[in-house]
Amino acid sequence: MLNTFPLQKSKLVVDIAHDVTERKEADDDIQRYISRLAALRSIDQAIIGNFDLSTLLNILLTHLRKQLAVDAASVMRYQKDRQRLSFAQGKGLRTKAYQQQDLKLGEGYSGKSALERVPIFIPDLRQPNANYLNIGMFEEEGIIGYYALPLISKDSLVGVLEISHRSPLNPDDEWIDYLQTLAGQAAIAIDNIGLFTHLQRTNEELRLAYDATIEGWARALEMKDSETEGHSRRVVDLTIDLARKMGISDKKMQNIYRGALLHDIGKMGIPDEILQKPAKLTDEEREIMKMHPVYAYEWLSPIEYLKPALDIPYCHHEKWDGTGYPRGLKGTQIPIAARIFSIVDYWEALISERPYKEAWPQEKALAHIREESGKSFDPKIVSIFLDVFKKK
């Protein structure tokens, strides 16, 4: 009889290596998201607390070069009274060629981007079909890849953001999305100079832009875990509604909103074969799945402004009677935001169809939540939750 143990052992090693690689890739993705989000936050703080355009653009372009790994970046500011684009700030430039630009709308790539209000992308300026404009400037700087984005604020042109690279550019969708976010911040920064009286409105715009980034994370998770499509939006809306019924302050509401959106962000560290399994999990798989609140805490806690929103991602699987995870918190040891959200999340799971179960009727789901009062859930919050549905 052949000894198959070495073969089995080899397969086990391969499987383990695959899992480690997959986890490493997920960790790398999360670390990149965190780094980019932290950069956006740094830029936001600079915009809010600084009204020197040169300083603001220097901060933005420094982060842009690092996060997008490009050689140079610059901003052309639109002067409405002259109807021309002039150089405002640059990073990574070797010569004064860019600084000497003073262009009419439609002149050069940046002028064309400004006039038509569309991005201009030239992967390789050396190609015959590149329609070479500003050839002397690019040759002097050694630029090969080029990307320009018009900067638009409140439907008005304020400038152009230029990416210049000394090798061909081959950006993916994530790279372009982040560049567009930075372009939005640059537009806000330029528009805000001298507009001190509109600071409060601008802060709200920045908050919305920042929260849009978090919403993008939630959408990215839903793409990874297809069975939760639309889940984040539904639980966020119901959680906010329930929190208002409980008299939670508006100041805390923003953190509840962010925490609810990011409640399952830790699942990005769970292997796809577990996350997308069309059947009930084994005990071993369930233990791996239980790690996702810990991953969420590890990934999000370094971000200062998200710390107040961590209660839900970290604690929404804790139970009132202390039998939950990851820390076995009990009663009021569980943060109130997590106590509110856990009911909503459980309700949504009950009434939703899954590959391994049918959706429950609302009456059956409500009865089950009533049974879990004092066990899984805070009795006071259960009472308010049930009252919400009585009035519908």
C-alpha positions as CSV (number, residue, x, y, z in Angstrom):
1,M,0.0,0.0,0.0
2,L,1.4,3.4,-1.0
3,N,2.1,5.9,1.7
4,T,0.1,9.0,0.8
5,F,1.0,10.9,3.9
6,P,3.8,13.0,2.2
7,L,1.4,13.9,-0.6
8,Q,-1.3,14.9,1.9
9,K,1.2,16.9,3.9
10,S,2.3,18.7,0.7
11,K,-1.3,19.6,-0.1
12,L,-1.8,20.9,3.4
13,V,1.3,23.1,3.1
14,V,0.1,24.4,-0.3
15,D,-3.4,25.2,1.2
16,I,-1.9,26.9,4.2
17,A,0.4,29.0,1.9
18,H,-2.6,29.9,-0.2
19,D,-4.5,31.1,2.9
20,V,-1.6,33.1,4.1
21,T,-1.1,34.7,0.7
22,E,-4.8,35.6,0.5
23,R,-4.8,37.1,4.0
24,K,-1.6,39.0,3.2
25,E,-3.2,40.4,0.1
26,A,-6.3,41.4,2.0
27,D,-4.1,43.1,4.7
28,D,-2.2,44.9,2.0
29,D,-5.5,46.2,0.5
30,I,-6.7,47.4,3.9
31,Q,-3.4,49.1,4.8
32,R,-3.5,50.9,1.4
33,Y,-7.1,52.0,2.1
34,I,-6.2,53.1,5.6
35,S,-3.2,55.1,4.3
36,R,-5.2,56.8,1.6
37,L,-8.0,57.6,4.0
38,A,-5.5,59.0,6.5
39,A,-4.1,61.2,3.7
40,L,-7.5,62.5,2.8
41,R,-8.1,63.3,6.5
42,S,-4.8,65.2,6.6
43,I,-5.8,67.2,3.6
44,D,-9.2,67.9,5.0
45,Q,-7.7,69.3,8.2
46,A,-5.3,71.5,6.2
47,I,-8.2,72.9,4.2
48,I,-10.3,73.6,7.3
49,G,-7.5,75.2,9.3
50,N,-5.3,76.9,6.7
51,F,-6.1,79.5,4.1
52,D,-2.7,79.8,2.4
53,L,-3.1,78.3,-1.1
54,S,0.6,77.5,-1.5
55,T,0.6,75.5,1.8
56,L,-2.6,73.7,1.0
57,L,-1.6,72.6,-2.4
58,N,1.9,71.6,-1.2
59,I,0.2,69.3,1.3
60,L,-2.2,67.9,-1.2
61,L,0.4,67.3,-3.9
62,T,2.8,65.6,-1.4
63,H,0.1,63.1,-0.4
64,L,-0.9,62.6,-4.1
65,R,2.6,61.7,-5.2
66,K,3.0,59.2,-2.3
67,Q,-0.4,57.6,-2.5
68,L,-0.5,57.3,-6.3
69,A,3.3,56.6,-6.8
70,V,3.9,59.2,-9.5
71,D,6.9,61.3,-10.2
72,A,5.4,64.8,-10.3
73,A,2.1,66.6,-9.9
74,S,1.1,70.2,-10.3
75,V,-1.9,72.5,-10.2
76,M,-2.8,75.2,-12.7
77,R,-5.2,77.8,-11.3
78,Y,-7.9,79.4,-13.5
79,Q,-7.9,83.2,-13.4
80,K,-11.4,84.1,-14.4
81,D,-10.7,87.8,-14.9
82,R,-7.9,86.9,-17.4
83,Q,-9.5,83.7,-18.6
84,R,-6.2,81.9,-18.5
85,L,-4.5,79.1,-16.6
86,S,-1.4,79.9,-14.6
87,F,1.0,77.7,-12.6
88,A,0.0,77.6,-8.9
89,Q,2.1,74.8,-7.3
90,G,4.1,71.7,-8.2
91,K,5.9,68.8,-6.6
92,G,8.6,66.6,-8.2
93,L,9.4,68.9,-11.1
94,R,13.0,69.3,-12.1
95,T,12.9,72.4,-14.2
96,K,11.0,75.7,-14.4
97,A,9.2,74.7,-17.6
98,Y,5.9,74.0,-15.8
99,Q,6.2,77.1,-13.7
100,Q,6.4,79.3,-16.8
101,Q,3.0,78.1,-18.1
102,D,0.4,80.8,-18.8
103,L,-2.2,79.2,-21.0
104,K,-5.5,80.2,-22.7
105,L,-8.4,77.8,-22.4
106,G,-7.9,75.1,-25.0
107,E,-4.1,75.6,-25.2
108,G,-2.0,72.6,-24.3
109,Y,-3.3,69.5,-22.6
110,S,-4.3,71.3,-19.4
111,G,-6.0,74.1,-21.4
112,K,-7.9,71.4,-23.4
113,S,-9.0,69.7,-20.1
114,A,-10.1,73.0,-18.7
115,L,-12.0,74.1,-21.8
116,E,-13.8,70.8,-22.3
117,R,-14.1,70.0,-18.6
118,V,-12.9,66.4,-19.2
119,P,-9.9,64.4,-18.1
120,I,-7.0,64.1,-20.5
121,F,-5.0,60.8,-20.3
122,I,-1.9,60.1,-22.3
123,P,-0.4,56.8,-21.3
124,D,2.7,57.2,-23.3
125,L,3.7,60.5,-24.9
126,R,6.2,58.7,-27.1
127,Q,3.5,56.9,-29.1
128,P,2.8,58.3,-32.6
129,N,-0.9,58.8,-31.8
130,A,-0.2,60.8,-28.7
131,N,-1.1,64.1,-30.4
132,Y,1.9,65.8,-28.8
133,L,1.2,69.2,-27.2
134,N,3.7,71.2,-25.1
135,I,6.4,68.9,-26.5
136,G,9.2,71.1,-25.4
137,M,8.0,71.3,-21.8
138,F,7.5,67.5,-21.5
139,E,10.9,66.7,-23.1
140,E,12.6,69.1,-20.8
141,E,11.1,67.4,-17.8
142,G,11.4,63.9,-19.2
143,I,7.7,63.3,-18.9
144,I,6.2,60.2,-20.6
145,G,2.9,59.5,-18.9
146,Y,0.4,62.3,-18.4
147,Y,-3.0,62.8,-16.8
148,A,-5.0,66.0,-16.4
149,L,-8.2,66.6,-14.5
150,P,-10.3,69.8,-14.5
151,L,-10.9,71.2,-11.0
152,I,-14.6,72.1,-10.7
153,S,-16.2,73.6,-7.6
154,K,-19.9,74.4,-7.5
155,D,-20.1,74.1,-11.3
156,S,-17.3,76.6,-11.8
157,L,-13.8,75.9,-13.2
158,V,-11.1,76.8,-10.7
159,G,-8.1,75.0,-12.2
160,V,-6.5,71.8,-13.5
161,L,-4.7,69.1,-11.6
162,E,-1.8,67.5,-13.6
163,I,-0.1,64.1,-13.1
164,S,3.3,63.8,-14.8
165,H,5.2,60.5,-14.8
166,R,8.6,59.7,-16.2
167,S,7.5,56.3,-17.4
168,P,4.2,55.1,-19.0
169,L,1.1,55.4,-16.9
170,N,-1.3,52.4,-16.5
171,P,-3.7,53.4,-13.8
172,D,-6.5,51.0,-12.5
173,D,-10.0,52.1,-11.5
174,E,-9.0,52.4,-7.8
175,W,-6.1,54.8,-8.8
176,I,-8.4,56.9,-10.9
177,D,-11.1,57.1,-8.2
178,Y,-8.6,58.3,-5.6
179,L,-7.2,60.8,-8.1
180,Q,-10.7,62.2,-8.6
181,T,-11.2,62.4,-4.9
182,L,-8.0,64.4,-4.5
183,A,-9.1,66.6,-7.5
184,G,-12.3,67.3,-5.6
185,Q,-10.3,68.4,-2.5
186,A,-8.0,70.6,-4.6
187,A,-11.0,72.3,-6.1
188,I,-12.4,72.9,-2.7
189,A,-9.1,74.2,-1.4
190,I,-8.7,76.7,-4.3
191,D,-12.3,77.8,-4.0
192,N,-12.1,78.3,-0.3
193,I,-9.3,80.8,-0.4
194,G,-10.7,84.1,0.7
195,L,-14.2,82.6,1.5
196,F,-13.9,82.7,5.3
197,T,-17.6,83.5,5.6
198,H,-18.5,80.2,4.0
199,L,-16.3,78.0,6.2
200,Q,-19.2,76.2,7.9
201,R,-20.8,75.2,4.5
202,T,-17.4,74.1,3.2
203,N,-16.9,71.9,6.3
204,E,-20.2,70.1,5.5
205,E,-19.0,69.5,1.9
206,L,-15.8,68.0,3.2
207,R,-17.7,65.8,5.7
208,L,-19.9,64.5,2.9
209,A,-16.9,63.9,0.7
210,Y,-15.2,62.0,3.5
211,D,-18.2,60.0,4.3
212,A,-18.6,59.2,0.6
213,T,-15.2,57.5,0.9
214,I,-16.5,55.4,3.8
215,E,-19.6,54.5,1.8
216,G,-17.2,53.4,-1.0
217,W,-15.6,50.9,1.5
218,A,-19.0,49.5,2.3
219,R,-19.8,49.1,-1.4
220,A,-16.5,47.4,-1.9
221,L,-17.3,44.9,0.8
222,E,-20.7,44.2,-0.7
223,M,-19.0,43.4,-4.0
224,K,-16.8,40.9,-2.1
225,D,-19.8,39.4,-0.2
226,S,-22.6,39.4,-2.8
227,E,-25.3,38.1,-0.4
228,T,-25.1,41.3,1.5
229,E,-25.9,43.6,-1.5
230,G,-27.9,46.5,-0.2
231,H,-27.5,45.3,3.4
232,S,-25.3,48.2,4.5
233,R,-27.7,50.9,3.4
234,R,-30.7,49.2,4.9
235,V,-29.1,48.6,8.3
236,V,-27.7,52.2,8.4
237,D,-31.1,53.7,7.8
238,L,-32.9,51.6,10.4
239,T,-30.1,52.1,13.0
240,I,-30.3,55.9,12.6
241,D,-34.1,55.7,12.9
242,L,-33.9,53.6,16.1
243,A,-31.1,55.8,17.6
244,R,-33.2,58.9,17.1
245,K,-36.2,57.2,18.8
246,M,-33.8,56.6,21.8
247,G,-32.8,60.3,21.9
248,I,-29.2,59.9,20.8
249,S,-27.6,63.3,20.3
250,D,-26.8,64.5,16.8
251,K,-23.1,64.6,17.7
252,K,-23.1,60.9,18.5
253,M,-25.3,60.1,15.5
254,Q,-22.5,60.8,13.0
255,N,-20.3,58.2,14.7
256,I,-23.2,55.7,14.7
257,Y,-23.7,56.4,11.0
258,R,-20.1,55.7,10.2
259,G,-19.9,52.7,12.5
260,A,-23.0,51.2,10.9
261,L,-21.5,51.6,7.4
262,L,-18.3,50.0,8.4
263,H,-19.8,47.3,10.6
264,D,-18.5,44.4,8.5
265,I,-15.3,45.9,7.2
266,G,-13.4,43.2,9.0
267,K,-14.8,40.6,6.6
268,M,-12.4,41.8,4.0
269,G,-9.9,39.8,6.0
270,I,-12.0,36.6,5.8
271,P,-11.2,34.1,3.0
272,D,-13.7,34.2,0.1
273,E,-14.4,30.5,0.3
274,I,-15.7,31.1,3.8
275,L,-17.4,34.4,3.2
276,Q,-19.2,33.2,0.1
277,K,-19.9,29.7,1.1
278,P,-23.5,28.8,0.0
279,A,-24.2,26.7,3.1
280,K,-23.8,26.8,6.9
281,L,-20.3,27.2,8.1
282,T,-18.4,24.4,10.0
283,D,-17.3,25.0,13.5
284,E,-13.8,25.8,12.4
285,E,-15.0,28.2,9.7
286,R,-17.3,29.9,12.2
287,E,-14.3,30.6,14.5
288,I,-12.5,32.2,11.6
289,M,-15.5,34.3,10.8
290,K,-15.7,35.4,14.4
291,M,-12.4,37.2,13.9
292,H,-13.8,39.9,11.7
293,P,-14.7,42.3,14.5
294,V,-11.1,42.0,15.7
295,Y,-9.8,42.7,12.2
296,A,-12.0,45.8,12.0
297,Y,-10.6,47.1,15.3
298,E,-7.0,46.5,14.2
299,W,-7.5,48.2,10.9
300,L,-9.6,51.2,12.0
301,S,-8.3,52.1,15.4
302,P,-5.1,53.8,14.0
303,I,-7.4,56.4,12.3
304,E,-8.1,59.0,15.0
305,Y,-11.4,60.4,13.7
306,L,-12.9,56.8,13.3
307,K,-12.1,55.8,16.9
308,P,-15.5,57.1,18.2
309,A,-17.2,55.0,15.4
310,L,-15.5,51.7,16.4
311,D,-18.2,50.6,18.9
312,I,-20.3,49.0,16.2
313,P,-17.6,47.3,14.0
314,Y,-15.9,45.9,17.2
315,C,-18.9,45.1,19.4
316,H,-22.0,44.4,17.4
317,H,-21.7,40.6,17.9
318,E,-21.6,41.0,21.7
319,K,-24.8,39.7,23.5
320,W,-26.7,41.1,26.5
321,D,-26.1,37.9,28.5
322,G,-22.4,37.9,27.9
323,T,-22.3,35.0,25.4
324,G,-21.3,37.0,22.4
325,Y,-17.9,37.7,20.8
326,P,-15.1,38.7,20.5
327,R,-14.8,39.8,24.2
328,G,-17.8,38.4,25.9
329,L,-19.1,41.8,27.1
330,K,-22.3,41.8,29.1
331,G,-25.2,44.2,29.7
332,T,-24.2,47.8,29.7
333,Q,-20.6,46.9,29.2
334,I,-21.6,46.8,25.5
335,P,-21.6,50.3,24.0
336,I,-25.1,51.6,23.4
337,A,-24.4,52.1,19.6
338,A,-23.5,48.4,19.3
339,R,-26.6,47.4,21.4
340,I,-28.8,49.3,19.0
341,F,-27.1,48.1,15.9
342,S,-27.0,44.4,16.9
343,I,-30.8,44.3,16.9
344,V,-31.1,45.9,13.5
345,D,-28.4,43.7,12.0
346,Y,-30.1,40.5,13.4
347,W,-33.5,41.7,12.1
348,E,-32.1,42.3,8.6
349,A,-30.5,38.8,8.6
350,L,-33.8,37.1,9.6
351,I,-35.9,38.8,7.0
352,S,-33.4,38.4,4.2
353,E,-33.0,35.3,1.9
354,R,-29.7,33.5,2.0
355,P,-28.4,30.6,-0.1
356,Y,-28.8,28.4,3.0
357,K,-32.2,29.8,4.3
358,E,-35.4,31.4,3.2
359,A,-36.4,34.9,4.4
360,W,-38.6,34.9,7.5
361,P,-41.9,36.7,7.6
362,Q,-41.8,39.9,9.6
363,E,-44.2,38.6,12.3
364,K,-42.0,35.5,12.9
365,A,-38.8,37.7,12.9
366,L,-40.4,40.2,15.4
367,A,-41.5,37.3,17.7
368,H,-38.0,35.8,17.6
369,I,-36.4,39.2,18.6
370,R,-38.9,39.5,21.4
371,E,-37.8,36.1,22.6
372,E,-34.1,37.2,22.6
373,S,-34.9,40.2,24.8
374,G,-32.6,39.9,27.9
375,K,-30.6,37.2,26.2
376,S,-29.0,38.5,23.0
377,F,-30.4,42.1,23.2
378,D,-31.0,45.0,25.6
379,P,-34.6,44.7,26.7
380,K,-35.1,48.5,26.7
381,I,-33.9,48.7,23.1
382,V,-36.0,45.7,22.0
383,S,-39.1,47.4,23.4
384,I,-38.4,50.6,21.4
385,F,-37.6,48.5,18.3
386,L,-40.9,46.6,18.5
387,D,-42.7,49.8,19.0
388,V,-41.3,51.2,15.8
389,F,-42.8,48.4,13.8
390,K,-46.2,48.6,15.6
391,K,-46.5,52.2,14.3
392,K,-45.7,51.2,10.7
